[in-house]
Amino acid sequence: MIQDGMGRQGVNGTEGRDPVLTRALERLDPGVGDPMYWFRFRHRVVASAARELARRRLLRESTVSETVALWGRTLVPTAVLAAALAGFALLRSQDVPAMLPIVVEEILVEGIEGASIPTVLTSEEQLDTGGVILAAEAY
């Protein structure tokens, strides 16, 4: 169980940071050599997002219908364009030739010598020497 960001809680609470892991992760931390790195990074991110955050602050009073209407200005034309492109792609595609349906029994007996199981089961002939019926039909 993690106790805090500085270490781990062991069986008796004496386990601290893993020095090998700490050294390995320090190589990935850009703020190791520059203690002000993360402060400047936060400042840059907030400054870059300031306009969007201000816009969202102004829109916090908007209703659901106003938000949907706002989305509709960009969403509806985009959906119409996507539908038109899909329709154009469908019209330009070549017709797929119709394939004849294949019966499952035909697939199962393809490449097998002799009569199929239903033919053998429904025939009135005697079995060959050593022949055994292994399946039976019942309705």
Backbone torsions as a table, in degrees:
resi	resn	phi	psi	omega
1	MET	NA	132.2	179.3
2	ILE	-77.7	126.1	-179.1
3	GLN	-82.0	-51.0	176.8
4	ASP	-157.2	-173.5	-178.6
5	GLY	-70.0	-13.6	-174.5
6	MET	-95.6	-15.5	-178.2
7	GLY	-172.7	-172.1	179.8
8	ARG	-117.9	154.7	176.3
9	GLN	-99.4	116.3	-179.4
10	GLY	-87.2	-162.6	-179.7
11	VAL	-62.3	-45.2	179.8
12	ASN	-107.5	10.7	176.7
13	GLY	80.0	12.3	-176.3
14	THR	-99.1	-10.3	-177.7
15	GLU	-70.8	133.0	-179.1
16	GLY	-114.3	-153.5	178.7
17	ARG	-65.2	147.5	174.9
18	ASP	-82.8	114.2	-175.0
19	PRO	-65.3	-34.2	179.7
20	VAL	-67.8	-45.1	179.0
21	LEU	-65.4	-40.4	179.3
22	THR	-61.4	-45.5	178.7
23	ARG	-64.4	-39.1	-179.5
24	ALA	-66.3	-40.0	-178.6
25	LEU	-77.8	-23.1	177.8
26	GLU	-62.7	-29.4	178.7
27	ARG	-64.8	-28.3	-178.1
28	LEU	-89.1	-15.7	-176.1
29	ASP	-83.6	115.2	-179.3
30	PRO	-72.1	-12.0	-178.7
31	GLY	-94.2	8.1	-178.4
32	VAL	-65.7	-48.2	-177.7
33	GLY	-85.1	-13.3	-176.5
34	ASP	-130.5	101.8	-176.5
35	PRO	-64.9	-19.0	-179.1
36	MET	-94.4	3.0	-175.4
37	TYR	-57.9	-52.1	-174.8
38	TRP	-67.9	-31.2	175.5
39	PHE	-65.2	-46.4	178.4
40	ARG	-65.2	-38.5	178.8
41	PHE	-60.7	-47.9	178.7
42	ARG	-60.5	-42.1	-179.8
43	HIS	-62.8	-42.8	178.9
44	ARG	-63.9	-42.1	-178.5
45	VAL	-65.7	-46.1	-179.1
46	VAL	-66.4	-38.5	178.7
47	ALA	-65.8	-37.7	179.3
48	SER	-69.1	-32.1	-177.3
49	ALA	-93.8	3.3	-173.3
50	ALA	-59.4	-44.8	-178.3
51	ARG	-64.2	-43.2	179.7
52	GLU	-66.9	-39.8	178.3
53	LEU	-64.5	-38.9	178.0
54	ALA	-66.2	-40.4	178.4
55	ARG	-62.5	-42.6	179.4
56	ARG	-67.7	-34.5	177.2
57	ARG	-63.4	-38.3	178.7
58	LEU	-70.6	-30.4	-177.6
59	LEU	-86.6	-1.6	-175.7
60	ARG	-64.7	-20.4	179.1
61	GLU	-89.2	-3.2	-176.7
62	SER	-72.6	151.0	-179.5
63	THR	-89.8	174.0	179.6
64	VAL	-64.1	-42.8	-179.1
65	SER	-65.6	-36.0	176.5
66	GLU	-66.2	-39.7	178.7
67	THR	-65.1	-42.7	178.5
68	VAL	-64.3	-40.7	178.1
69	ALA	-64.5	-37.1	177.8
70	LEU	-65.6	-43.8	177.1
71	TRP	-65.5	-34.6	-176.7
72	GLY	-61.5	-29.0	-179.8
73	ARG	-62.9	-33.6	178.9
74	THR	-103.5	-31.9	-174.9
75	LEU	-72.3	-42.9	-177.2
76	VAL	-65.0	-49.1	177.4
77	PRO	-61.7	-35.0	178.2
78	THR	-66.8	-40.9	178.1
79	ALA	-65.5	-39.5	177.9
80	VAL	-63.8	-42.4	178.9
81	LEU	-64.2	-43.5	179.1
82	ALA	-63.4	-40.2	178.6
83	ALA	-66.3	-39.6	178.9
84	ALA	-65.0	-41.5	177.7
85	LEU	-65.0	-39.5	178.3
86	ALA	-65.8	-41.9	177.4
87	GLY	-63.8	-40.5	177.8
88	PHE	-63.5	-41.9	179.0
89	ALA	-64.8	-38.1	178.8
90	LEU	-68.3	-38.5	179.6
91	LEU	-69.2	-32.7	-178.5
92	ARG	-82.2	-16.7	-178.1
93	SER	-71.0	147.1	179.8
94	GLN	-77.8	149.7	178.3
95	ASP	-68.1	136.6	178.3
96	VAL	-82.0	128.7	179.9
97	PRO	-63.5	139.8	-179.1
98	ALA	-70.2	133.4	179.6
99	MET	-101.3	143.3	176.5
100	LEU	-74.0	137.0	179.4
101	PRO	-67.6	144.8	178.9
102	ILE	-108.4	132.1	-179.9
103	VAL	-79.3	142.2	-177.0
104	VAL	-58.4	-39.5	-179.2
105	GLU	-62.2	-34.9	179.3
106	GLU	-66.0	-37.8	179.0
107	ILE	-67.7	-40.3	-176.2
108	LEU	-69.5	-31.6	-176.9
109	VAL	-97.5	-0.5	-178.5
110	GLU	-66.8	128.0	178.3
111	GLY	83.6	2.3	180.0
112	ILE	-99.4	132.7	179.2
113	GLU	-77.8	147.7	175.5
114	GLY	89.1	-173.5	-176.5
115	ALA	-82.2	157.2	179.2
116	SER	-76.1	165.3	-178.2
117	ILE	-60.1	-47.0	178.8
118	PRO	-59.3	-35.7	179.3
119	THR	-66.1	-43.2	-178.9
120	VAL	-66.7	-41.1	-177.0
121	LEU	-68.8	-31.1	-177.6
122	THR	-93.0	-5.3	-178.6
123	SER	-78.1	153.5	-179.1
124	GLU	-95.5	-1.2	-175.9
125	GLU	-74.5	157.0	176.7
126	GLN	-76.5	149.7	177.9
127	LEU	-70.8	152.8	174.3
128	ASP	-66.4	167.7	178.6
129	THR	-61.1	127.8	179.8
130	GLY	85.9	-0.4	-179.0
131	GLY	-79.4	143.5	-178.5
132	VAL	-135.3	138.5	174.5
133	ILE	-87.8	121.5	-177.6
134	LEU	-104.6	-7.7	-178.5
135	ALA	-136.2	153.7	178.2
136	ALA	-143.1	149.0	178.9
137	GLU	-102.3	142.8	175.2
138	ALA	-146.5	139.2	178.7
139	TYR	-121.7	NA	NA
